[in-house]
Amino acid sequence: IVLMRTLEGEVHFNQKDHFLSTIHEVIRNWPKDQVFLVMSDVNLEENLEKWFAGTEEKTSPVTAISYPLALLKRTQDYANNKQIKQPKIHHNIVKRFICLNAAAKPHRAKMVNHLIISNQSRFGDISWINRYGKLPDNFYKDMTFKGEEMLLDFNSESIDQNYNQDLLPGSYHYAGFEIVNESIVSDTSLFITEKTWKPIFYNKVFLPHGPKGMITYLKNLGFEMFDEELGLTFDDWDNLSYEERWLGIMNDLHTLIDMTPEDWQMFYEREDIKTALNKNSTLAKMLIVPHWNDKINE
């Protein structure tokens, strides 16, 4: 039996994980070496062992197959699809940042609220389309931002049509950097999605708001994060808890937002930066992603 969740990557410890609970109930009598669970969490094996240790049976009933680059592979496939027309890459910078948010999630709302209350939203473009529905109203009770829709191109309905989810908005390349609000900000699961691969593919500096260890993982794959050139502190906060990580993210966010469009224009015109961006893009496009099936065949 192969259970496919290649586009998911979080094992929930702070809330009920209905999927894993159901696995326990349904396949408890199958031999573990004949049941495989494929997910995109880098730390999948240890997280499953930890999660199932808290259940009645104490041991995991599945063999974990971590497939952490599944969404990179999908992005590679989409980049090779001639039906998907992306805006032409350029660096005619007129805004300081862009921040794209489809599915409404608490950590994304926290970032958007910060941009609004700190008066930084005037410097960039923000989308918020409530894909899959809004957060509960009581979540916003202490926020200035109330989860209202902000559109750059598609809305909650049109985003799921054709390849719209994978299209960059027309304003994308007019921004100095992207604030990447990843799918999760977990301290345990490390899961990277197309939200991160897009700026790497399309030559954009980005600030990652994501899971613990994400930046270290990207650097180990060979990607340049431009932290030294921009005076960022990624290495100081990447492996801290989320509460501490948020403080580091805020520090680096304001370092980047303080750069004017003219500053970004000069940054992107540097030959060493052009070389590093192209190296990142080429690595992302050419990186070989072994198929999950290879591990079963071993």
TORKOL-4160 file (C-alpha; in steps of 0.2 Angstrom, whole numbers, padded with zeros to 4 digits, m for minus):
298
<pt num="1" X="0000" Y="0000" Z="0000"/>
<pt num="2" X="0007" Y="0017" Z="m0005"/>
<pt num="3" X="m0002" Y="0032" Z="0003"/>
<pt num="4" X="0002" Y="0048" Z="m0007"/>
<pt num="5" X="0002" Y="0065" Z="0001"/>
<pt num="6" X="0017" Y="0072" Z="m0009"/>
<pt num="7" X="0009" Y="0090" Z="m0009"/>
<pt num="8" X="0008" Y="0090" Z="0010"/>
<pt num="9" X="0022" Y="0091" Z="0023"/>
<pt num="10" X="0016" Y="0094" Z="0040"/>
<pt num="11" X="0014" Y="0082" Z="0055"/>
<pt num="12" X="0003" Y="0090" Z="0067"/>
<pt num="13" X="0008" Y="0090" Z="0086"/>
<pt num="14" X="m0002" Y="0104" Z="0092"/>
<pt num="15" X="m0019" Y="0099" Z="0085"/>
<pt num="16" X="m0027" Y="0083" Z="0081"/>
<pt num="17" X="m0020" Y="0075" Z="0065"/>
<pt num="18" X="m0036" Y="0066" Z="0058"/>
<pt num="19" X="m0026" Y="0058" Z="0044"/>
<pt num="20" X="m0013" Y="0049" Z="0055"/>
<pt num="21" X="m0027" Y="0044" Z="0067"/>
<pt num="22" X="m0036" Y="0036" Z="0052"/>
<pt num="23" X="m0021" Y="0027" Z="0046"/>
<pt num="24" X="m0019" Y="0019" Z="0063"/>
<pt num="25" X="m0037" Y="0013" Z="0063"/>
<pt num="26" X="m0037" Y="0007" Z="0045"/>
<pt num="27" X="m0021" Y="m0002" Z="0042"/>
<pt num="28" X="m0016" Y="m0008" Z="0060"/>
<pt num="29" X="m0015" Y="m0026" Z="0054"/>
<pt num="30" X="m0004" Y="m0023" Z="0039"/>
<pt num="31" X="0015" Y="m0027" Z="0040"/>
<pt num="32" X="0024" Y="m0010" Z="0041"/>
<pt num="33" X="0036" Y="m0015" Z="0028"/>
<pt num="34" X="0021" Y="m0016" Z="0016"/>
<pt num="35" X="0014" Y="0001" Z="0019"/>
<pt num="36" X="0022" Y="0017" Z="0013"/>
<pt num="37" X="0017" Y="0035" Z="0017"/>
<pt num="38" X="0025" Y="0048" Z="0005"/>
<pt num="39" X="0025" Y="0066" Z="0011"/>
<pt num="40" X="0036" Y="0081" Z="0008"/>
<pt num="41" X="0042" Y="0084" Z="0026"/>
<pt num="42" X="0061" Y="0083" Z="0027"/>
<pt num="43" X="0059" Y="0077" Z="0044"/>
<pt num="44" X="0045" Y="0065" Z="0040"/>
<pt num="45" X="0053" Y="0049" Z="0048"/>
<pt num="46" X="0057" Y="0056" Z="0065"/>
<pt num="47" X="0041" Y="0066" Z="0066"/>
<pt num="48" X="0030" Y="0050" Z="0062"/>
<pt num="49" X="0040" Y="0040" Z="0075"/>
<pt num="50" X="0037" Y="0054" Z="0088"/>
<pt num="51" X="0018" Y="0056" Z="0083"/>
<pt num="52" X="0014" Y="0038" Z="0084"/>
<pt num="53" X="0024" Y="0036" Z="0100"/>
<pt num="54" X="0010" Y="0046" Z="0108"/>
<pt num="55" X="m0003" Y="0033" Z="0103"/>
<pt num="56" X="m0010" Y="0017" Z="0111"/>
<pt num="57" X="0001" Y="0006" Z="0099"/>
<pt num="58" X="0016" Y="0017" Z="0102"/>
<pt num="59" X="0024" Y="0013" Z="0085"/>
<pt num="60" X="0022" Y="0019" Z="0068"/>
<pt num="61" X="0012" Y="0007" Z="0056"/>
<pt num="62" X="0020" Y="0014" Z="0040"/>
<pt num="63" X="0037" Y="0016" Z="0032"/>
<pt num="64" X="0040" Y="0034" Z="0029"/>
<pt num="65" X="0046" Y="0040" Z="0012"/>
<pt num="66" X="0052" Y="0059" Z="0013"/>
<pt num="67" X="0049" Y="0067" Z="m0004"/>
<pt num="68" X="0055" Y="0085" Z="0001"/>
<pt num="69" X="0057" Y="0092" Z="m0017"/>
<pt num="70" X="0040" Y="0086" Z="m0024"/>
<pt num="71" X="0034" Y="0104" Z="m0026"/>
<pt num="72" X="0051" Y="0109" Z="m0034"/>
<pt num="73" X="0048" Y="0095" Z="m0047"/>
<pt num="74" X="0031" Y="0102" Z="m0050"/>
<pt num="75" X="0038" Y="0119" Z="m0053"/>
<pt num="76" X="0051" Y="0112" Z="m0065"/>
<pt num="77" X="0037" Y="0104" Z="m0075"/>
<pt num="78" X="0026" Y="0119" Z="m0075"/>
<pt num="79" X="0041" Y="0130" Z="m0081"/>
<pt num="80" X="0043" Y="0118" Z="m0095"/>
<pt num="81" X="0025" Y="0119" Z="m0100"/>
<pt num="82" X="0023" Y="0131" Z="m0115"/>
<pt num="83" X="0005" Y="0134" Z="m0110"/>
<pt num="84" X="0010" Y="0144" Z="m0095"/>
<pt num="85" X="0016" Y="0161" Z="m0099"/>
<pt num="86" X="0025" Y="0170" Z="m0085"/>
<pt num="87" X="0028" Y="0189" Z="m0086"/>
<pt num="88" X="0045" Y="0192" Z="m0093"/>
<pt num="89" X="0059" Y="0194" Z="m0080"/>
<pt num="90" X="0065" Y="0212" Z="m0078"/>
<pt num="91" X="0072" Y="0223" Z="m0064"/>
<pt num="92" X="0063" Y="0239" Z="m0067"/>
<pt num="93" X="0059" Y="0242" Z="m0049"/>
<pt num="94" X="0045" Y="0254" Z="m0043"/>
<pt num="95" X="0040" Y="0245" Z="m0027"/>
<pt num="96" X="0050" Y="0239" Z="m0012"/>
<pt num="97" X="0041" Y="0222" Z="m0010"/>
<pt num="98" X="0027" Y="0210" Z="m0015"/>
<pt num="99" X="0018" Y="0198" Z="m0003"/>
<pt num="100" X="0006" Y="0185" Z="m0011"/>
<pt num="101" X="m0006" Y="0176" Z="0000"/>
<pt num="102" X="m0019" Y="0164" Z="m0007"/>
<pt num="103" X="m0025" Y="0152" Z="0007"/>
<pt num="104" X="m0029" Y="0162" Z="0023"/>
<pt num="105" X="m0018" Y="0156" Z="0037"/>
<pt num="106" X="m0014" Y="0164" Z="0054"/>
<pt num="107" X="0004" Y="0167" Z="0052"/>
<pt num="108" X="0001" Y="0175" Z="0035"/>
<pt num="109" X="m0012" Y="0186" Z="0043"/>
<pt num="110" X="0000" Y="0191" Z="0056"/>
<pt num="111" X="0013" Y="0196" Z="0043"/>
<pt num="112" X="0000" Y="0206" Z="0033"/>
<pt num="113" X="m0006" Y="0215" Z="0049"/>
<pt num="114" X="0011" Y="0220" Z="0053"/>
<pt num="115" X="0014" Y="0227" Z="0036"/>
<pt num="116" X="m0002" Y="0237" Z="0039"/>
<pt num="117" X="0000" Y="0243" Z="0057"/>
<pt num="118" X="0019" Y="0248" Z="0054"/>
<pt num="119" X="0013" Y="0258" Z="0038"/>
<pt num="120" X="0025" Y="0248" Z="0027"/>
<pt num="121" X="0010" Y="0242" Z="0016"/>
<pt num="122" X="0012" Y="0258" Z="0006"/>
<pt num="123" X="0029" Y="0252" Z="0000"/>
<pt num="124" X="0023" Y="0236" Z="m0009"/>
<pt num="125" X="0010" Y="0225" Z="m0016"/>
<pt num="126" X="0000" Y="0213" Z="m0006"/>
<pt num="127" X="m0013" Y="0200" Z="m0011"/>
<pt num="128" X="m0025" Y="0192" Z="0000"/>
<pt num="129" X="m0039" Y="0181" Z="m0008"/>
<pt num="130" X="m0046" Y="0169" Z="0006"/>
<pt num="131" X="m0044" Y="0154" Z="m0005"/>
<pt num="132" X="m0053" Y="0140" Z="0004"/>
<pt num="133" X="m0062" Y="0153" Z="0015"/>
<pt num="134" X="m0059" Y="0166" Z="0028"/>
<pt num="135" X="m0051" Y="0163" Z="0045"/>
<pt num="136" X="m0064" Y="0165" Z="0059"/>
<pt num="137" X="m0069" Y="0183" Z="0063"/>
<pt num="138" X="m0063" Y="0181" Z="0081"/>
<pt num="139" X="m0045" Y="0178" Z="0075"/>
<pt num="140" X="m0044" Y="0196" Z="0069"/>
<pt num="141" X="m0052" Y="0204" Z="0085"/>
<pt num="142" X="m0035" Y="0212" Z="0090"/>
<pt num="143" X="m0029" Y="0216" Z="0072"/>
<pt num="144" X="m0031" Y="0231" Z="0061"/>
<pt num="145" X="m0031" Y="0219" Z="0046"/>
<pt num="146" X="m0048" Y="0210" Z="0046"/>
<pt num="147" X="m0045" Y="0197" Z="0032"/>
<pt num="148" X="m0053" Y="0208" Z="0019"/>
<pt num="149" X="m0049" Y="0203" Z="0001"/>
<pt num="150" X="m0035" Y="0212" Z="m0008"/>
<pt num="151" X="m0032" Y="0207" Z="m0027"/>
<pt num="152" X="m0018" Y="0209" Z="m0038"/>
<pt num="153" X="m0024" Y="0197" Z="m0052"/>
<pt num="154" X="m0035" Y="0182" Z="m0047"/>
<pt num="155" X="m0048" Y="0180" Z="m0034"/>
<pt num="156" X="m0052" Y="0165" Z="m0023"/>
<pt num="157" X="m0062" Y="0157" Z="m0038"/>
<pt num="158" X="m0051" Y="0161" Z="m0053"/>
<pt num="159" X="m0035" Y="0156" Z="m0044"/>
<pt num="160" X="m0040" Y="0137" Z="m0046"/>
<pt num="161" X="m0044" Y="0138" Z="m0065"/>
<pt num="162" X="m0031" Y="0132" Z="m0077"/>
<pt num="163" X="m0013" Y="0135" Z="m0072"/>
<pt num="164" X="m0018" Y="0152" Z="m0063"/>
<pt num="165" X="m0010" Y="0146" Z="m0046"/>
<pt num="166" X="0007" Y="0145" Z="m0055"/>
<pt num="167" X="0006" Y="0162" Z="m0064"/>
<pt num="168" X="0016" Y="0177" Z="m0057"/>
<pt num="169" X="0006" Y="0193" Z="m0056"/>
<pt num="170" X="0010" Y="0206" Z="m0069"/>
<pt num="171" X="0017" Y="0217" Z="m0055"/>
<pt num="172" X="0029" Y="0204" Z="m0048"/>
<pt num="173" X="0045" Y="0209" Z="m0056"/>
<pt num="174" X="0042" Y="0228" Z="m0052"/>
<pt num="175" X="0045" Y="0223" Z="m0033"/>
<pt num="176" X="0063" Y="0224" Z="m0025"/>
<pt num="177" X="0060" Y="0208" Z="m0015"/>
<pt num="178" X="0046" Y="0195" Z="m0011"/>
<pt num="179" X="0040" Y="0191" Z="0007"/>
<pt num="180" X="0037" Y="0173" Z="0005"/>
<pt num="181" X="0023" Y="0167" Z="0018"/>
<pt num="182" X="0026" Y="0149" Z="0017"/>
<pt num="183" X="0012" Y="0136" Z="0020"/>
<pt num="184" X="0018" Y="0132" Z="0037"/>
<pt num="185" X="0030" Y="0140" Z="0051"/>
<pt num="186" X="0032" Y="0123" Z="0060"/>
<pt num="187" X="0046" Y="0120" Z="0073"/>
<pt num="188" X="0046" Y="0102" Z="0068"/>
<pt num="189" X="0041" Y="0099" Z="0050"/>
<pt num="190" X="0052" Y="0106" Z="0037"/>
<pt num="191" X="0041" Y="0108" Z="0021"/>
<pt num="192" X="0045" Y="0120" Z="0006"/>
<pt num="193" X="0032" Y="0124" Z="m0007"/>
<pt num="194" X="0031" Y="0132" Z="m0024"/>
<pt num="195" X="0030" Y="0149" Z="m0014"/>
<pt num="196" X="0049" Y="0148" Z="m0011"/>
<pt num="197" X="0054" Y="0140" Z="m0028"/>
<pt num="198" X="0045" Y="0154" Z="m0038"/>
<pt num="199" X="0057" Y="0168" Z="m0033"/>
<pt num="200" X="0072" Y="0157" Z="m0035"/>
<pt num="201" X="0066" Y="0152" Z="m0052"/>
<pt num="202" X="0063" Y="0170" Z="m0057"/>
<pt num="203" X="0078" Y="0179" Z="m0051"/>
<pt num="204" X="0070" Y="0187" Z="m0036"/>
<pt num="205" X="0077" Y="0190" Z="m0018"/>
<pt num="206" X="0065" Y="0184" Z="m0005"/>
<pt num="207" X="0062" Y="0185" Z="0014"/>
<pt num="208" X="0057" Y="0167" Z="0020"/>
<pt num="209" X="0043" Y="0166" Z="0033"/>
<pt num="210" X="0042" Y="0148" Z="0035"/>
<pt num="211" X="0047" Y="0132" Z="0045"/>
<pt num="212" X="0062" Y="0130" Z="0056"/>
<pt num="213" X="0078" Y="0126" Z="0047"/>
<pt num="214" X="0072" Y="0131" Z="0030"/>
<pt num="215" X="0086" Y="0143" Z="0026"/>
<pt num="216" X="0099" Y="0130" Z="0031"/>
<pt num="217" X="0091" Y="0117" Z="0020"/>
<pt num="218" X="0091" Y="0129" Z="0005"/>
<pt num="219" X="0109" Y="0133" Z="0008"/>
<pt num="220" X="0114" Y="0115" Z="0009"/>
<pt num="221" X="0106" Y="0112" Z="m0008"/>
<pt num="222" X="0118" Y="0126" Z="m0015"/>
<pt num="223" X="0106" Y="0141" Z="m0016"/>
<pt num="224" X="0113" Y="0158" Z="m0012"/>
<pt num="225" X="0102" Y="0168" Z="0000"/>
<pt num="226" X="0110" Y="0185" Z="m0002"/>
<pt num="227" X="0111" Y="0187" Z="0017"/>
<pt num="228" X="0129" Y="0193" Z="0018"/>
<pt num="229" X="0126" Y="0206" Z="0003"/>
<pt num="230" X="0111" Y="0213" Z="0011"/>
<pt num="231" X="0116" Y="0212" Z="0030"/>
<pt num="232" X="0103" Y="0200" Z="0035"/>
<pt num="233" X="0103" Y="0188" Z="0050"/>
<pt num="234" X="0096" Y="0172" Z="0043"/>
<pt num="235" X="0109" Y="0161" Z="0051"/>
<pt num="236" X="0106" Y="0169" Z="0068"/>
<pt num="237" X="0087" Y="0164" Z="0068"/>
<pt num="238" X="0084" Y="0150" Z="0056"/>
<pt num="239" X="0085" Y="0136" Z="0069"/>
<pt num="240" X="0076" Y="0145" Z="0083"/>
<pt num="241" X="0058" Y="0142" Z="0089"/>
<pt num="242" X="0045" Y="0152" Z="0080"/>
<pt num="243" X="0042" Y="0165" Z="0093"/>
<pt num="244" X="0061" Y="0169" Z="0092"/>
<pt num="245" X="0061" Y="0167" Z="0073"/>
<pt num="246" X="0048" Y="0180" Z="0071"/>
<pt num="247" X="0059" Y="0193" Z="0079"/>
<pt num="248" X="0073" Y="0189" Z="0067"/>
<pt num="249" X="0061" Y="0189" Z="0052"/>
<pt num="250" X="0055" Y="0206" Z="0058"/>
<pt num="251" X="0073" Y="0213" Z="0060"/>
<pt num="252" X="0077" Y="0207" Z="0042"/>
<pt num="253" X="0061" Y="0213" Z="0035"/>
<pt num="254" X="0064" Y="0231" Z="0040"/>
<pt num="255" X="0082" Y="0230" Z="0033"/>
<pt num="256" X="0075" Y="0225" Z="0016"/>
<pt num="257" X="0060" Y="0237" Z="0017"/>
<pt num="258" X="0072" Y="0252" Z="0021"/>
<pt num="259" X="0079" Y="0249" Z="0003"/>
<pt num="260" X="0071" Y="0261" Z="m0009"/>
<pt num="261" X="0067" Y="0255" Z="m0027"/>
<pt num="262" X="0082" Y="0264" Z="m0033"/>
<pt num="263" X="0093" Y="0254" Z="m0020"/>
<pt num="264" X="0085" Y="0238" Z="m0027"/>
<pt num="265" X="0088" Y="0244" Z="m0045"/>
<pt num="266" X="0107" Y="0246" Z="m0042"/>
<pt num="267" X="0107" Y="0230" Z="m0032"/>
<pt num="268" X="0100" Y="0220" Z="m0047"/>
<pt num="269" X="0112" Y="0229" Z="m0059"/>
<pt num="270" X="0127" Y="0222" Z="m0050"/>
<pt num="271" X="0136" Y="0209" Z="m0061"/>
<pt num="272" X="0140" Y="0198" Z="m0046"/>
<pt num="273" X="0121" Y="0198" Z="m0041"/>
<pt num="274" X="0116" Y="0194" Z="m0059"/>
<pt num="275" X="0128" Y="0179" Z="m0059"/>
<pt num="276" X="0122" Y="0173" Z="m0042"/>
<pt num="277" X="0103" Y="0175" Z="m0047"/>
<pt num="278" X="0106" Y="0165" Z="m0063"/>
<pt num="279" X="0115" Y="0152" Z="m0054"/>
<pt num="280" X="0101" Y="0150" Z="m0042"/>
<pt num="281" X="0088" Y="0149" Z="m0056"/>
<pt num="282" X="0098" Y="0137" Z="m0066"/>
<pt num="283" X="0101" Y="0125" Z="m0050"/>
<pt num="284" X="0082" Y="0126" Z="m0047"/>
<pt num="285" X="0078" Y="0121" Z="m0065"/>
<pt num="286" X="0091" Y="0108" Z="m0067"/>
<pt num="287" X="0091" Y="0100" Z="m0049"/>
<pt num="288" X="0087" Y="0081" Z="m0051"/>
<pt num="289" X="0073" Y="0076" Z="m0040"/>
<pt num="290" X="0074" Y="0057" Z="m0037"/>
<pt num="291" X="0056" Y="0049" Z="m0038"/>
<pt num="292" X="0049" Y="0043" Z="m0022"/>
<pt num="293" X="0047" Y="0026" Z="m0030"/>
<pt num="294" X="0066" Y="0024" Z="m0031"/>
<pt num="295" X="0066" Y="0022" Z="m0012"/>
<pt num="296" X="0053" Y="0008" Z="m0012"/>
<pt num="297" X="0063" Y="m0001" Z="m0026"/>
<pt num="298" X="0079" Y="0000" Z="m0015"/>
